[in-house]
Amino acid sequence: MAKCTKNIKLVALDLDGTLLNSEGKISLRTGDAIRRRSKNYIFSVKTGRMYCAGVPFVKMLGLNTYMGTHNGACVYDSATDKCVYSCSMQPGDVESVVLDCLKRGIYFQLVVNDEFYFREHCRYSDFYSSICLKPGNAVENIENRLREYNVTKIILMAPEGDIPAHYSYFKEKYSQELGVVTSRAQFIELTDKRADKKSSLEIIAARYGVGLNEIMAFGDQLNDLSMLEGAGVGIAMGNAHPELKKKADIVTLSNDEDGVAYMLERLL
């Protein structure tokens, strides 16, 4: 381990299921481990969340850093709250995905930077509002108004047991044009093909003058896979998706066992 981590300059952290525990909080141990090392290492958060739903945790840690949001579709400077990079979906792709959602009877919402839009309020829209701590926007017949939105990401939600079949369908149909990933047990997220966590990591690394081989990345879900594979050291949480554990260089403890702090204390 010492050999593969001695040149690390930047630590990239996923948020949900990684930096945050099951209560959606940063534990005292993890927060302390990051603050102690932030004098010598750069820390950056990469999340599927909107900026407004992720930046409070960055501020809580006292970090002024670049954040990758929307699974890499946007990069923000948390010191200024400005978006320095964004990558939107093509209108034709948005229309095609929404049509498939309507045919399959699956909930969808359009994410446009720090706002999200859906057909009508339901338990899924309410759940997402509870995560980002802001209300969404119900738009009647939104499927007929898609060209009005510069869509950053589309989120699909369904019961956990239905997700594998939906994921297989959208992955098979759209993998050439779009990034299709799962981020939570009941979420499927679609972005432009150019957007993933590795892409945002490359943008942020370039701004800091850091090579990918000088990055340590932590994650737990399949939307973290590109980031872990692109980093010099990829670390999967103990609660991570089985496929992510297979591809990771190291598997740490779970997010409820301070898995991030455990590795930082031992490797940096």
C-alpha positions in Angstrom: 0.0 0.0 0.0 2.8 2.5 0.9 4.3 2.2 -2.6 1.1 2.9 -4.5 0.1 5.9 -2.2 3.3 7.8 -1.6 2.8 10.2 -4.6 -0.8 11.1 -3.8 -1.6 14.8 -4.0 -5.4 14.8 -4.3 -8.2 12.8 -2.7 -11.5 12.5 -4.5 -14.5 11.6 -2.5 -18.0 10.4 -3.5 -20.6 11.7 -1.2 -23.6 9.4 -0.5 -22.6 6.0 0.7 -18.9 7.1 1.0 -18.2 10.3 2.8 -21.7 10.3 4.3 -22.9 7.5 6.7 -26.3 6.0 6.5 -27.8 8.9 8.4 -26.5 11.2 5.7 -23.9 12.8 7.9 -20.1 13.1 8.1 -18.9 11.4 11.2 -16.7 13.2 13.7 -13.8 10.8 13.0 -14.1 11.2 9.2 -14.4 15.0 9.4 -11.4 15.2 11.7 -9.3 12.9 9.4 -10.0 15.1 6.4 -9.4 18.5 8.1 -6.1 17.3 9.5 -4.9 16.3 6.1 -6.3 19.2 4.1 -3.2 21.2 4.9 -1.1 18.8 2.9 -3.5 17.2 0.4 -6.2 18.5 -1.9 -9.7 17.2 -1.3 -12.4 17.2 -3.9 -16.0 15.9 -3.8 -17.5 14.1 -6.8 -21.2 13.5 -6.5 -24.4 12.7 -8.5 -26.1 15.4 -6.5 -26.9 18.9 -7.6 -24.4 21.5 -6.4 -26.8 23.0 -3.9 -27.3 19.6 -2.3 -23.6 18.8 -2.0 -21.7 22.0 -1.2 -23.0 22.3 2.4 -20.9 19.2 3.2 -17.8 20.8 1.6 -18.3 24.0 3.5 -18.8 22.0 6.7 -15.3 20.6 6.2 -13.9 24.0 5.7 -12.7 23.2 2.1 -12.4 25.6 -0.8 -12.2 23.3 -3.7 -13.6 22.2 -7.0 -16.6 19.9 -7.0 -17.8 17.5 -9.7 -21.6 17.4 -9.6 -24.4 15.6 -11.6 -22.1 12.6 -12.0 -19.5 14.7 -13.7 -21.7 16.8 -16.0 -20.8 20.0 -14.1 -17.7 21.3 -12.2 -18.1 24.1 -9.6 -15.7 26.2 -7.7 -16.9 26.0 -4.1 -14.9 29.1 -3.2 -17.1 31.3 -5.5 -20.1 29.0 -6.1 -19.5 29.4 -9.8 -19.9 26.7 -12.4 -16.7 26.4 -14.4 -17.7 23.5 -16.7 -21.0 22.0 -17.8 -22.1 19.4 -20.3 -25.7 19.1 -21.3 -27.7 16.3 -23.0 -28.7 16.6 -26.6 -32.4 17.5 -27.0 -33.1 14.4 -29.2 -31.6 12.1 -26.6 -33.8 13.7 -23.9 -36.9 13.3 -26.0 -36.1 9.6 -26.7 -35.4 8.7 -23.0 -38.6 10.5 -21.9 -40.7 8.6 -24.5 -39.3 5.3 -23.2 -40.0 6.3 -19.6 -43.6 7.0 -20.5 -43.9 3.7 -22.4 -42.4 1.8 -19.5 -44.3 3.6 -16.8 -41.2 4.8 -14.9 -40.9 8.0 -13.0 -38.5 10.6 -14.6 -37.3 14.0 -13.7 -35.2 16.5 -15.6 -32.3 18.1 -13.8 -31.2 21.5 -15.0 -28.2 22.7 -13.0 -29.7 23.3 -9.5 -33.3 22.8 -10.4 -35.4 19.7 -11.2 -38.6 19.2 -13.1 -41.2 16.5 -13.2 -44.8 15.8 -14.4 -46.5 15.8 -11.0 -45.7 15.5 -7.3 -45.4 11.9 -6.0 -43.3 10.0 -3.5 -40.3 10.0 -5.8 -40.3 13.7 -6.3 -40.8 14.2 -2.6 -38.0 11.8 -1.8 -35.6 13.7 -4.0 -36.7 17.0 -2.5 -35.8 15.6 0.9 -32.3 14.8 -0.3 -31.5 18.1 -1.9 -33.5 20.1 0.7 -35.3 22.1 -1.9 -38.7 21.7 -3.7 -38.8 20.6 -7.3 -41.0 22.0 -10.1 -44.1 20.1 -11.3 -44.8 20.9 -14.9 -48.0 19.6 -16.5 -47.4 17.8 -19.8 -43.6 18.3 -19.5 -43.1 15.7 -22.2 -44.4 18.2 -24.7 -42.1 21.0 -23.5 -38.7 19.2 -23.4 -37.0 21.7 -25.8 -37.5 24.4 -23.2 -34.9 22.8 -20.9 -31.1 22.6 -21.2 -31.0 19.2 -19.4 -28.0 18.3 -17.4 -29.2 14.9 -16.3 -32.3 12.7 -16.3 -33.0 10.7 -13.1 -35.3 7.7 -13.3 -36.8 6.1 -10.1 -38.6 2.9 -9.5 -38.9 0.2 -6.8 -35.6 -1.4 -6.1 -36.7 -4.7 -7.4 -37.6 -3.2 -10.8 -34.4 -1.3 -11.3 -32.2 -4.1 -12.8 -34.6 -4.7 -15.7 -35.0 -1.0 -16.4 -31.2 -0.4 -16.1 -30.5 -3.3 -18.6 -33.0 -1.8 -21.0 -31.6 1.8 -20.9 -28.0 0.7 -20.8 -28.4 -1.5 -23.8 -30.3 1.1 -25.8 -28.4 4.2 -24.9 -24.9 3.2 -23.9 -23.4 4.6 -27.2 -24.9 8.0 -26.8 -25.3 8.5 -23.0 -23.8 7.6 -19.7 -26.2 5.3 -17.9 -25.4 4.5 -14.3 -27.0 3.6 -11.0 -26.3 5.7 -8.0 -28.8 4.5 -5.4 -30.7 1.3 -5.2 -33.8 2.9 -6.8 -32.1 5.4 -9.1 -30.9 5.3 -12.7 -29.1 8.4 -14.0 -28.5 9.4 -17.6 -26.1 12.1 -18.8 -24.3 13.1 -22.0 -21.7 10.5 -22.9 -19.0 13.1 -22.2 -20.0 13.4 -18.6 -18.8 10.9 -15.9 -16.9 11.2 -12.7 -13.6 10.5 -14.4 -14.1 13.4 -16.9 -14.8 15.8 -14.1 -11.7 14.4 -12.2 -9.5 15.1 -15.2 -10.8 18.7 -15.4 -10.2 19.3 -11.7 -6.8 17.6 -11.8 -5.7 19.8 -14.6 -6.7 22.9 -12.7 -4.6 21.8 -9.8 -1.7 20.6 -12.0 -2.1 17.1 -10.6 -1.8 13.8 -12.6 -4.4 11.1 -12.4 -1.8 8.8 -11.0 -1.5 11.2 -8.1 -5.1 10.9 -7.1 -6.7 8.6 -4.6 -10.5 8.1 -5.1 -13.2 6.7 -2.9 -16.6 5.4 -4.0 -19.4 2.9 -3.4 -21.7 2.8 -6.5 -21.3 2.1 -10.2 -21.4 5.8 -11.0 -18.0 5.9 -9.2 -16.4 3.2 -11.4 -14.9 5.5 -14.0 -13.4 7.6 -11.2 -11.9 4.7 -9.4 -10.5 3.2 -12.6 -9.0 6.5 -13.6 -7.3 7.4 -10.3 -3.9 6.2 -9.3 -5.5 4.4 -6.3 -9.2 3.4 -6.4 -10.8 2.5 -3.0 -14.2 0.9 -2.7 -16.2 1.2 0.5 -17.1 -1.9 2.4 -20.7 -1.2 1.5 -19.9 -0.8 -2.2 -21.5 -2.5 -5.1 -19.9 -5.9 -5.7 -18.7 -4.9 -9.2 -17.0 -1.8 -7.8 -15.2 -4.0 -5.2 -13.9 -6.2 -7.9 -12.4 -3.3 -9.9 -11.0 -1.4 -6.9 -7.3 -1.5 -5.8 -8.3 -1.5 -2.1 -11.6 -2.2 -0.2 -12.0 -0.3 3.0 -14.5 -0.5 5.8 -18.1 0.6 5.2 -19.4 4.2 5.4 -20.9 3.4 8.8 -17.5 2.2 10.0 -15.6 5.4 9.0 -14.1 3.6 6.0 -12.8 6.9 4.6 -11.1 7.9 7.8 -9.7 4.4 8.3 -7.9 4.5 5.0 -6.7 8.1 5.4 -5.3 7.4 8.8 -3.3 4.4 7.4 -2.2 5.7 4.0 -1.7 9.5 4.2 
